[in-house]
Amino acid sequence: KYNTMKAFLSFAALLSISTKCTDAFVTKTNPFSRQNIHVAMRKSSSRSGMSMSTSNGGVVITGGAGGVGFAYAGEFMDRGYDVVICDVKDCTAAAKTLTERHPNGRIFHTKCDVGDSKSVENLGKFAVTKMNKVQYWINNAGINGGRRALSEVPIGTVEAVVKVNLLGILLSTKVAMEIMGKQAGVTGHIFNTVGSGVKGGGTPGYACYGATKRGLPQLTDTLVAELDKGVQGYDKTETEGTVQVHCLSPGMVFTKLLLDDSTPELRKFPFGVLAAQPEEVAADLIPKILNIKTNGGSVEFLTTDRILTKFFERFILQKKSEYIDDDGNVIKVPGEQYDDVGTRALY
């Protein structure tokens, strides 16, 4: 079976991405190696230069105090955008770090529970007050409730996952649409973050999480149809600004959301093969986000080409993971801080 899989992967990878693989393999320095990621984080402010006097626009990122949301903020700021981050926890330390590392953009922060309508409305008011316009709204906040069978998940946790992952996106999207619809001559983009379960199939241990993510493409398709064509039997509402809604898929990211309750087997595969650091994911996705022009777009990190490349490197070239050792443990870089499940602190 192993030899058959090797042959299949070899054929598929060589057929589809031989050129990309060759380029990747001859490169001597990987800009997203674990060593270079940490160096790049500390040197990003010198790369950015002096602060710009004008903003390229405004961005709202929910769940922005850590993980990939924090990394998204830095990438936007490097490009001269003003950014509002929010989280259920205090964002002061995150905002201070982002200001120091990314002086090209301004950062504003507030607390927000995306599962609470009043809190989300206040987030919208805060964003409008701090920024002249909101061009991008990234619905990034999410929780998984722990890896357990549904029968063993406390009922309060079931409610929390649905409130954050589904109700939170509905509330945040509605507020964002209202703001963007009033921005004359501006196209606003809303990105809803999908995850495991989005394409159907089972997500054992993550029934609540998978169910909430499965609904997001349907929501996006519905909103695209409403925005483009309206609702049959009703007059189509015309707005001063243009609103577009898209799906965003960061894939597997080395955050607490991924590593919490994981096993050595899961960490070896698929995490050790397919997962990436927040900085790598953000650096790949933000240019794609900025390049979206058509309503109902989809932006993803784990493209077919990238998956095949990673499989080719691991199973054909026998390349070891930079982040997970042979026993399924997180490889900890000297000088970096990690929590009890192996999540690296970003600041």
N, C-alpha and C positions, 0 to 999 in steps of 0.2 A: 504494500500500500504506500509506503514511504517513497519507494522508487517511482511508482506511478505518479504520485503527487509532484515529485521533483521534476519529472519529465513534462508534466502538464504545465507547471509553473514556469519552467524554463521556456517552453514553446510560447506560452501566452505572453510572457514578459518580453521575450526577444521580438515577437511579432508586433507587439503593440508599442513598445517603448524602448527599442534597442538604442536609439540615438540618445535618449534622455539618460538611460542607464549608463552608457559609455561615458557621457559627460560627467555624470555623478561620480563614477568610480575612479576617474583619473584626477579628480579634484583632490588636492592634498590637504586643503583646509576646509573644514565644514563650518560655515558661519553660525550654525545652530548647535554645535557640539556643546556639551554641558559646561566646558571651561569657557568657551567663547561667549555663551549666553550671559554668564555672570559678568564677564569683562565688559560686554556691550551695555549691560544695564548701568554700570557705573560710569561709562564714558559717554552715554547718550546726550548729556547736556552739552558737552564740548562739541559733539557732532551737530547739534541743533543750532548753535550760534546764539546771537542776541535775540531778545524777544521782538516779535513783530508789533508794529503800532496798530495794525488793523487785523481783524479776524477773517478767516476764510468762511466762517459760518459757525453754527452751533450744533452740538451733539449732546444727547442725553443717553446715559448708559445706566440701566438698573443693575443692581448687584455689582457695582463697580469698585468696591473696597478691596477686592482681592481677586485672585485667579485670572481667568482670561479677560474678564471685564476691566480689571486694572490695567492689563497689557493693552487692550483696545484703546483705553484713554491715552496712554503714552504715545501710541502710533498716531492717533488723531492730532494730539498736541504738537508732535514733531512736524506736522503738515500745516500748522498755523490755525487749528480750530480751537474754539472755546468749547470746554466740555463740562457738563454737569454729571457728577457721579452720585448715586444714592445707594443706600444699603439699610438693612434693619439695624446694623450696628454703626457706631460712630465712624465717620470717614475722615476725621481730621488728620490722622497720621498718613493715610493713603494720599490725601490731597497735598500734604506738605512734601511727601516724597516725589509725587508727580511734578510738582512745581520745580523742585530742585533738578530733576533729571530731564525735564522737557520744557525749557523756557520759551519755546516758540509759541506755545498756546497758553491760555488761561484755564484754570480749573476752579470749579465751584462745587460745593458738596452739601448734602442735606441727608437727613434720615428719612426713610420711606418704607412702609410696609405695603408692597404691591398688591397684597390681598385685601387691602382696606380701601374703599372708594374715596373717602375723604383724604386719606394720606396721598393717594395718587393724584387727586385733584390739586392738592397743595404742591406736589412735585411739579405739575404742569405750570402752576402760577410762579413757582420759584424759577423755573427755567426761562419763562418769558421775561421775568424781571431782570435776570442776570445776563441774558443774551438777546441780541437784536432779532435773531431768527433761529428757528430749530430746523435744520436740514436733515439730520439723521437722529433717529430714536432707536436705540438697540435694546430690545427686551431680552436681557441676559440673565436676570435673576432666576434662580431655580434651586430646588432641593430634591433629594431622592428618597428621604425618609428612612434610609438604612436598607441593607440587603437582607430581607426576610420574606418568608411566605406571607401572603396577604392575611392568612388566618392568625398569624402571630404579630401583625403590626397593630399597635394601639390605635383605636379609632380616632383619637385626636391627631395622630400622625397622618392618617389617611386624609383627614380634613385639611391639614396644613399643606400637604403636597399638592392637593387639587387647588387650594386657594392661591398658592404662590405660582404654580406652573401653568395653570389654565385660567382661573379667574384673574390672576395678576396680569396676564397678557391681554385678556379681554379689556380690562379696565385701563391698562396703560395704552393700549392701541386706540381706544376710544378717545382718551384725553389727547394723545398725540395727533389724531386725525382732526380734532377740533382746532388745535393750535395751528397745524399746517394748512388747514383749509382757509384760514384768515390771512395767510401770508401772500399777498398779491405778487404774482410774477415769480414765485419761488416753488420749486418742486421739493417736497419733503418725502423722505424715505423711512419707512418703518420696517425693522427687521425682527422677525420672531424666531427665537432660537429653538431648533429641534434637537432631538437626541435619540438615544436608544429606544426602539419601538416605533419610530416614525414611519417605517416602511411595512409595518405589520409583523406578524410572527410573535412568538412569545418572548417575554423578558422575565424569566424566573427570578424571583427575589426582588423585582422592581415592578410589580403589577401597577401600582399607582402612578409611578413615574412614566412607565411605558404608555399607559392609557392617556395621560395628559399630553405626551409628545405626539402620539398618533393623531390627535385631533387638530394639530396646528396646520398641517398642509390643507386640510379641509377648510379651516378658518381663513387661511390666506387666499385660497381659491374663491371662497365666497366674497371676501372683501374686494378682491380684484374685479369680480363680476359686478358688484354693486357700484364700485367707483367708476368703472368703464361704461356700464350700460344702465345702471340704476336697478330698481325693483319693479317688476311688471305690475301694472295697475296704479303706479304712483309716479308723479312727476319727478324726473331726475333732478336732484339738488346740485346746483352749480355753485362752485366755490371760487374764491379769489385765487387761492393757491392750489397747486396740484399735489395730490397725495398718492403715493405708491406704497404697496405692501409686499414684502418679500420674506423668504425663508433663509435662515442662516444656520449652517451646520459646522460647528468647530471640531467635530469628531471627538476622539478620546484625548483629554488634556490632563496632565499630571496635576490635579487639584485634589482637595479633600473630598469633593463630590465623587471623584473616581476611585480614590484609594481607600476610603472609609469602608470597613467591613470586607475588604478584598482578601483573597487567599493567595498563597504563593503561586498556585497554579494559574490563577487569573493574571497575576502580575507578570508571570513569564510569558503567557499568551492569553489574551491578545495584547495586554498593555505594553509588554516589553517590545513588541513588534510594531504596533500601530500608534501608540500614544505619543504625544509630543508635549513640549514645555509651552506654557502660556505665551511666552515671547515669540516663539516660532509660529504658533498659530495666528497670533495677532498680526505679525509682519506679513503673513501670507494673505490674510483675509481682508485687511483694511483697504489695500489697493483694489481688490475685487469689489468691495462694497462701494467705493468711490466711483467705480466704473459702471455700475448698474444704471441702465437707461430705461428699461422697459418694465412696466408694472408686472408684478408676479414673478420676479426673478428668484433664482436660487443660488446661494453662494456657499461653497463647501470646502473644507480643508482636505478631507480624505477623499479625493477624487479617485477614479478608477486607476489612472496612471500612477498616482502616489501609492495606492495600496499594492499594486503589482510590483512597483519598485521596491517597497519595503519587504514584500514577500520574497522577491528575488534575492535581495541582499541577505536576508536571514536564512532562508531554506536552501538556496543554491550556493551562495558565496560563504555561508556559515558565519556571517558577520554578527558579532555579539551586540547586545543592547548597551548603550551608554548609560542607561538609567536603571536597569534591573539586572541583578547578577544571576548566575546559574541556579541559585537556590530560591529565586523569587523574591529577594530582598531589594529594597530601594538602595541604589548606590549613592552614598552621601558624600558630597564634595566638601573637603576641608574648608573651614571658614564660613560655610553656609549654615543656616539654622533650619531645623526640620521639626515638625510636630510628631505626635506619637504614632501616626499612621504613615509617616514618611513624606508628608507634603512640605515642599521647600517654601520657606517664607520669602515673599517677594520684596519685602521692606522691613 
